[in-house]
Amino acid sequence: MADRDEAEWDYSSAVPAGEQRQTVDLKTGVPHSARVYDHILGGKDNFPADRAAAAEITKSWPNLPTSMRANRNFMARVARVLAADHGIRQFLDIGTGLPTAPNLHEVAQEVAPESRILYVDNDPIVLLHARALLTSSPEGRTMYLDADFHDPEKILASEQLRETLDLGQPLAVSLIAIVHFIADDAVVKDLVQRIMSPLPSGSILALSTCTADSAPEEVRVGVAAYNANGIPLVARDLARVERLFDGLELIDPGVVLVNHWHADERAAVDDAHVHMYGGIARKR
Ligand SMILES: C[S@@+](CC[C@H](N)C(=O)[O-])C[C@H]1O[C@@H](n2cnc3c(N)ncnc32)[C@H](O)[C@@H]1O
């Protein structure tokens, strides 16, 4: 399918509520991380500014598409392992991104149809596509919340969360490819602590984030290209990523390049082409 440009954009059928239609500001003239990511993954929900930024970024960072796909496959394996091996039936996915098959709820509900998922993102274009994220199995539930990770208390107090998740039972918080947009480790740790603190013991944090460890020069140049396009991005080394899980118990295999986490045949890719670390940890 052809990419969209602004003139042909029609979101009338995608907006979940009339009220939200009034307030959506797509800011299509500037590149946005979710739409750049969508374009690089082969999606169509992006605009000329996003495509121009993506072209510039991938010129400097040729293995970025491979790394992004490895990250997306990691997300799916995490959802499957949490549902199948850890008995997790509730997911709070912050920084959801545009719908890309399979979405988290599709993986979790394939294992356990009663799984409930709250998707959270702060990008208006993700909001426009929320309906595609709300295709729950009849036994389970999916919901969408338009909110920012910088305000965890708002997420935790939201009506959408109360309608979807039971904070009396363990749940998994997923922060997949989002915290590399927050440069300050202390800020990320504070936000993680605030989102996890009211959750019961046995709850899980699943996180993936950008690293330059596997390809220092390529990622250095690529991160600079992101920053030059107005999208802040930071690459962290292994020790910094491990410290984001402080206070939680890392579960085997710990923090690894995402292609090594419970690898299956789809995860087979050269380490130098994967620029994301990922891991999961349990709240004691
Ligand atoms: C690179 S995409 C990752 C999407 C998906 N988690 C995945 O890994 O395929 C990052 C997403 O995080 C969202 N995001 C970035 N900063 C955010 C914040 N502070 N609060 C909520 N969402 C945020 C962006 O809008 C985007 O949709």
The ligand as an ORCA input file, in Angstrom:
! r2SCAN-3c Opt
* xyz 0 1
  C       9.884      3.248     19.181
  S       8.175      3.184     19.566
  C       8.062      1.566     20.313
  C       6.713      0.911     20.099
  C       6.567     -0.483     20.691
  N       6.693     -0.471     22.136
  C       7.563     -1.435     20.090
  O       8.608     -1.665     20.710
  O       7.327     -1.914     18.977
  C       8.080      4.238     20.998
  C       6.674      4.629     21.385
  O       6.718      5.251     22.677
  C       5.882      6.379     22.666
  N       6.382      7.305     23.677
  C       7.559      7.979     23.676
  N       7.686      8.705     24.795
  C       6.553      8.496     25.522
  C       6.088      8.958     26.787
  N       6.819      9.811     27.522
  N       4.875      8.548     27.235
  C       4.130      7.681     26.488
  N       4.529      7.201     25.279
  C       5.713      7.594     24.814
  C       5.976      6.932     21.250
  O       4.845      7.723     20.927
  C       6.041      5.642     20.442
  O       4.750      5.220     20.082
*
